[in-house]
Amino acid sequence: MISNPIRIGIAGLGRAFSLMVPAFTLDPRVEIVAGADPRPEARSKFEADFGAKAFDSVEKLAAEPGIDVVYVATPHQFHAAHAIAAAAAGKHVLVEKPMALSLEECRAMIAAARNGGVQLLVGHSHSFDAPILHARRLIDSGRFGRVRMVSALNYTDFLYRPRRPEELDTASGGGVVFNQAAHQVDIARLLAGGAVASVNAMTGAWDASRPTEGAYSCQLRFQDGCFATLVYSGYAHFDSDEFAGWIGEMGAKKDPAAYGAARRALQGDEMRAKNERNFGGPRFAPPAGQQAHQHFGEVIVSCERADLRPLPNGVMVYDDGEQRLEALPPPRVPRAEVIDELHEAVVNGRAPLHGGEWAMATLEVCLAILRSARERKEVVP
C-alpha cells in the first residue's frame, strides 16, 4: 500500500539529487524519508537537513520498510544494479538518465520491475519540461498537420564542470552522448512521435585532457519519414542560453559576464573541487531560484502548417498567418512534471510515458550515435 504522501528513498546524494531536491521538498505529494551514500559527510548533512535516515549502501536503503519509491541517482555504471535491488525489495523505481549503459542492463531492469510488481520510471530528462509537453499537445491537436522535422541545438560548458575520472570515460558512461544526448534524443522522440529508423552521427573529442566525447552532431530518421537534426557541444565556448534570453537550463537567470567561469574553476585539484561542491561538501550550494521553465537549448519543430519553438516561458507558434506566444505560467514547483508522472504511476497504476521501454529506446539511439560515429556509417538502432 502506498502512503500519502509517497515516501522516497534517495540512492546517491550527488549532483542529480541536489537538482531534484526542490521538487521533492516543495511538492506535497512526496516526502524524503531516507537516503544512501558512501560519503559520511553527505549522510550527516542529509540527516540534519531532512530529519531522515541515512545508510551507507543502496542495498540497506532498499531493504528499509518505510519507503515506497527509490530514486536511483548514483553514478551511471550503477543504475542497473541499484534499480534491480530496489525492485527486488518491492520498491517502485525512479532512475536518473541514462537508464543504464547497455540494452542488456535495460532489459534486466524492466524484468526486475515486472517481476517485483513495481513501476519503473526514468528521469528527469528535459522531455518532462512543461514547454516540451505543451508543444506535444499542440501537435496532437492536429491544427498544424504532421511533424516533418525537428531541429535542436545546445552549446554549454558541460565538459568543464568538475568531473570524476569515470565521467570522462565513455566506457563508464562518461561524455556528452550518454549524459546529454539522453535529453536531446528524448525531446526529439517525444515531439516527432515515432520510432527512430536510422542514425547518422559524428562526435568530437578535441581536448586530450578530457578524453571523451565533448560534442556530437547527428541526424535521426523516423519510420514515418520525419527527421531530426541534433547538435550539442559542451566545450565551454559559445553558450546557446543567449538564445533563451540568458535563462539557464535550470530556469534561473544567468550572468553572461561570468564567461569562462567553468574552465577557471578547474584550476587546481579537480576531485577536491568536485567533492566540495557535492551535497555535504563545504562549497555545496542548492540550485538557484527558478524564474522560468527548465529547457535544453534551442528546439524548433517544423509541422506542415507551422513551426513550434518551446521557450522557458511557453511555446512560440509560427503558423501560416501569424506568430504568437502560447504563454505558460512560471512553475510553482521545479520539475513537478516528474512528480506528476510518478504519482500517476505509483498511486493510480497508470503506465508511465517515461517508463523502461521508452528509456531503453532512447539509450538505443544514444548507442547508435556512438556506433555511427565510430564506424562512419548510418546505423539502424
C-alpha positions, 0 to 999 in steps of 0.5 A, spaced: 500 500 500 502 506 498 502 512 503 500 519 502 504 522 501 509 517 497 515 516 501 522 516 497 528 513 498 534 517 495 540 512 492 546 517 491 546 524 494 550 527 488 549 532 483 542 529 480 539 529 487 541 536 489 537 538 482 531 534 484 531 536 491 526 542 490 521 538 487 521 533 492 521 538 498 516 543 495 511 538 492 506 535 497 505 529 494 512 526 496 516 526 502 524 524 503 524 519 508 531 516 507 537 516 503 544 512 501 551 514 500 558 512 501 560 519 503 559 520 511 559 527 510 553 527 505 549 522 510 550 527 516 548 533 512 542 529 509 540 527 516 540 534 519 537 537 513 531 532 512 530 529 519 531 522 515 535 516 515 541 515 512 545 508 510 551 507 507 549 502 501 543 502 496 542 495 498 540 497 506 536 503 503 532 498 499 531 493 504 528 499 509 520 498 510 518 505 510 519 507 503 515 506 497 519 509 491 527 509 490 530 514 486 536 511 483 541 517 482 548 514 483 553 514 478 551 511 471 555 504 471 550 503 477 543 504 475 542 497 473 544 494 479 541 499 484 534 499 480 534 491 480 535 491 488 530 496 489 525 492 485 527 486 488 525 489 495 518 491 492 520 498 491 517 502 485 523 505 481 525 512 479 532 512 475 536 518 473 538 518 465 541 514 462 537 508 464 543 504 464 549 503 459 547 497 455 540 494 452 542 488 456 542 492 463 535 495 460 532 489 459 534 486 466 531 492 469 524 492 466 524 484 468 526 486 475 520 491 475 515 486 472 517 481 476 517 485 483 510 488 481 513 495 481 513 501 476 519 503 473 520 510 471 526 514 468 528 521 469 528 527 469 530 528 462 528 535 459 522 531 455 518 532 462 519 540 461 512 543 461 514 547 454 516 540 451 509 537 453 505 543 451 508 543 444 506 535 444 499 537 445 499 542 440 501 537 435 496 532 437 491 537 436 492 536 429 491 544 427 498 544 424 498 537 420 504 532 421 511 533 424 516 533 418 522 535 422 525 537 428 531 541 429 535 542 436 541 545 438 545 546 445 552 549 446 554 549 454 560 548 458 558 541 460 565 538 459 568 543 464 564 542 470 568 538 475 568 531 473 570 524 476 575 520 472 569 515 470 565 521 467 570 522 462 570 515 460 565 513 455 566 506 457 563 508 464 558 512 461 562 518 461 561 524 455 556 528 452 552 522 448 550 518 454 549 524 459 546 529 454 544 526 448 539 522 453 535 529 453 536 531 446 534 524 443 528 524 448 525 531 446 526 529 439 522 522 440 517 525 444 515 531 439 516 527 432 512 521 435 515 515 432 520 510 432 527 512 430 529 508 423 536 510 422 542 514 425 547 518 422 552 521 427 559 524 428 562 526 435 568 530 437 573 529 442 578 535 441 581 536 448 586 530 450 585 532 457 578 530 457 578 524 453 571 523 451 566 525 447 565 533 448 560 534 442 556 530 437 552 532 431 547 527 428 541 526 424 535 521 426 530 518 421 523 516 423 519 510 420 514 515 418 519 519 414 520 525 419 527 527 421 531 530 426 537 534 426 541 534 433 547 538 435 550 539 442 557 541 444 559 542 451 566 545 450 565 551 454 565 556 448 559 559 445 553 558 450 546 557 446 542 560 453 543 567 449 538 564 445 533 563 451 534 570 453 540 568 458 535 563 462 539 557 464 537 550 463 535 550 470 530 556 469 534 561 473 537 567 470 544 567 468 550 572 468 553 572 461 559 576 464 561 570 468 564 567 461 569 562 462 567 561 469 567 553 468 574 552 465 577 557 471 574 553 476 578 547 474 584 550 476 587 546 481 585 539 484 579 537 480 576 531 485 577 536 491 573 541 487 568 536 485 567 533 492 566 540 495 561 542 491 557 535 492 551 535 497 555 535 504 561 538 501 563 545 504 562 549 497 555 545 496 550 550 494 542 548 492 540 550 485 538 557 484 531 560 484 527 558 478 524 564 474 522 560 468 521 553 465 527 548 465 529 547 457 535 544 453 537 549 448 534 551 442 528 546 439 524 548 433 519 543 430 517 544 423 509 541 422 506 542 415 502 548 417 507 551 422 513 551 426 513 550 434 519 553 438 518 551 446 521 557 450 522 557 458 516 561 458 511 557 453 511 555 446 512 560 440 507 558 434 509 560 427 503 558 423 501 560 416 498 567 418 501 569 424 506 568 430 504 568 437 506 566 444 502 560 447 504 563 454 505 558 460 505 560 467 512 560 471 512 553 475 510 553 482 514 547 483 521 545 479 520 539 475 513 537 478 512 534 471 516 528 474 512 528 480 506 528 476 508 522 472 510 518 478 504 519 482 500 517 476 504 511 476 505 509 483 498 511 486 493 510 480 497 504 476 497 508 470 503 506 465 508 511 465 510 515 458 517 515 461 517 508 463 523 502 461 521 501 454 521 508 452 528 509 456 531 503 453 529 506 446 532 512 447 539 509 450 538 505 443 539 511 439 544 514 444 548 507 442 547 508 435 550 515 435 556 512 438 556 506 433 555 511 427 560 515 429 565 510 430 564 506 424 562 512 419 556 509 417 548 510 418 546 505 423 539 502 424 538 502 432 
